[in-house]
Amino acid sequence: MSKSTNKKMQEEKSSLEKQQEQDDELIDEETRDKRKRIATFLHNFGPIVSVIISFALYYVVFKSNWIGSQSQQNGNEKTLSLMILNARIWTGDRMKLENVPKASRTKGEKNIPIKWAEALAVHKDTGRIIAIGSNSDILSRFTTSMAETVLDFKQKSSDEVNTPLIVPGFIDSHAHVILGGKSMLGVQLRNAKSKDEFIGAVRKFIEERSVKAGEWITGAEWSETEWNIEGGTKLPNKNWIDSFTSSNPVYLSRMDGHSCLVNSKAMELANITKHTQITGGSVDLDPITGEPTGILRDRALDIIQKIIPPTDNEQAAKLAMDEILRNGITSVHDMGSVFNLASWDQVKTFTKLHEKKQLKVRIYASVELETHQKLKKYIKNQYSKPKSSHVILNDEFDYSCCWTEKSGGRAGDEWFKIGALKEFMDGSLGSKTAYMFEPFEGTENNTGLLVVDPEVFYQRVKEADANHHQVIVHAIGDKAISILLDTYERVINESNDKTRDRRFRVEHAQQIREEDIERFKKNNIIASMQPIHLKDDALYAESIIRERQKQLYNVRKFLNKGVKVALGTDWFVAPLDILDNIHAAVTRKPCLSPLHVERRNEAKNPKNCKPFLPEEKISIEETLIAYTQNSAYAGFTEHEVGTLKKGYLGDITILSRNILELDETDESALDSITRETKILMTIVGGKVMYQNNEESLQKLFVKK
């Protein structure tokens, strides 16, 4: 072999090594190990074999471009579903420590910077990111003609704040999808600020919908906290609506889903009287007459919900998915029904829509804890075999359409997964049914409601854990959370596999003692929280729990202790508004919420906006992490979604403004998160599923 040939081979090897270093930023450990083995093979088997294999490697790297260009000439299908260029892309993927300047390195992963990119490409057939990096990285491999959709942000503003921001698709770790859709079909009471507005909304619904005698009237989302009613209780009463609903049963859920107002007709059908007793719930009685007021709490809601005729779940789900996409959300952890064991009906709806390829967002479904044996059988029967062949992308990725975890605890595919079991420990703060160590202010002995028997609950968690299902439990009051943590620790300590990756979850985790935060970290328990609840609870926290309000929504303490915090919206209980949730997390201000007197699009100088426990604020980037990769982790999907990375699903949210450039010390700047920022686009699997068509936003990009 001549010296010139050998020199050329060395140059080619060096070039390949440099390319490999660049690519290593975008590949996982498994792929990196494969490449190391190839390099070792080249070294051991001599220069001639190296030439052959080098040629083969070049062929593999460039064949997609060659085939792509040929397919354009031949009129074949395009290779990419999406290409994004000239953008500000916050990937959510942390840099490798060795690439961080030593002067900037600090101890702990959370201090390693997040990578940014300016372009990416999503594979058409798999819906996964095939390349991400600089414009030149993408355009050296693909032409724009190879993509079904090209989004070019080259017209971006010179003002960084007013430049669109691309982030991983938001993952709502706690929402009630079908119930949210149903709430859109019923009486809308969220904006009722008085008795008259409440009554007027119900009357208007009956007139506009031409409700016939005998039909159920349902609605949701009322809150009495801002009603101006002099004397007596602020709670609504059946007498408000009985006079014009005598022929129709009425069920109107409070915003927290833990209490409701029903009329006399509904109580008659459900056989609810002043003598009705419900374990884990209650029927409010008038202190003068001793008769039911129409207010039911917690498990008492079951009695009514069981007799309400089922509505069209498919219609509700479709309405809900469109609303979810409008809010930039691409995946949802669905909490199912509230109390009445209807979650399995909702699972049937999701699977039916999935079979018809009508799911628009990714669903991780939960069902009631007491049905854990049914879940075990369901997974075994439905997911014992893959339903389609594997998809292979560039010989680097191997994904099964339908998978079952080796343990059998979770199963599904990219669109629909199941394996979580949901339970309630207590009620809510607003209804004064959260289970507390000390009584609520203004009461002698009301410490809330524990809606489960602790020993029965422990047995169910133990059995569910033995089947490797994920357990996620609603707990708001400090005593409810403490009992829940006791149960989790007991199950772990009695297990033969104490170190297994369980990812137990506490949903809401609102009122918590500081000593219990340590227990989250110790046992890898996830705090699944919804910042927007702060905007309502902060308005009355002092009046119902006094100095204990310092224990509310301690997000900063959780993060400082290294606890995984996943964020959600709790829709339909709270507004489905990611931007309002982000605003709540970073400002702690109980204002600018749709529930607040000062509406988002009205007051220039909103009142009552003093930050609530400002020491518990978190940063915008921490909030984005909690709504993306942490929520993915909470659903065991952190290797699929939550990060914009090669091989991950092309789930993307585009904001109209770069909120990461806001001055976080400037409250007015942070208020612009809700006042000025919009969801520009929501992309699922490389497909544009929602686009905001406001004329002023169209100048931000060019869509081809």
MOCORSUL-V179367 format. One record per run of one state. SS is the DSSP state (H for helix, E for strand, - for the rest). FROM is the first residue (numbers start at 1). TO is the last residue. If there is no record, write none. Layout:
# MOCORSUL-V179367
SS/FROM/TO
SS/FROM/TO
This chain:
# MOCORSUL-V179367
-/1/2
H/3/24
-/25/28
H/29/44
-/45/45
H/46/74
-/75/79
E/80/85
-/86/88
E/89/94
-/95/96
H/97/99
-/100/101
H/102/104
-/105/108
H/109/111
-/112/113
E/114/117
-/118/118
E/119/123
-/124/127
E/128/133
-/134/134
H/135/139
-/140/143
H/144/146
E/147/152
-/153/159
H/160/162
-/163/164
E/165/168
-/169/169
E/170/175
-/176/176
H/177/185
-/186/186
E/187/188
-/189/194
H/195/208
-/209/216
E/217/222
-/223/223
H/224/226
-/227/237
H/238/244
-/245/249
E/250/254
-/255/258
E/259/262
-/263/263
H/264/270
-/271/280
E/281/285
-/286/291
E/292/298
-/299/299
H/300/305
-/306/312
H/313/326
-/327/328
E/329/334
-/335/342
H/343/355
-/356/361
E/362/368
H/369/382
-/383/390
E/391/393
-/394/396
E/397/399
-/400/402
E/403/404
-/405/410
E/411/412
-/413/415
E/416/424
-/425/453
H/454/466
-/467/469
E/470/475
-/476/477
H/478/494
-/495/504
E/505/508
-/509/510
E/511/511
-/512/513
H/514/522
-/523/525
E/526/529
-/530/531
H/532/551
E/552/552
-/553/554
H/555/560
-/561/564
E/565/567
-/568/577
H/578/587
-/588/588
E/589/589
-/590/610
E/611/611
-/612/613
H/614/616
-/617/619
H/620/627
-/628/628
H/629/634
-/635/648
E/649/649
-/650/651
E/652/655
-/656/658
H/659/661
-/662/666
H/667/675
-/676/678
E/679/684
-/685/686
E/687/691
-/692/694
H/695/700
-/701/701
E/702/703
-/704/704
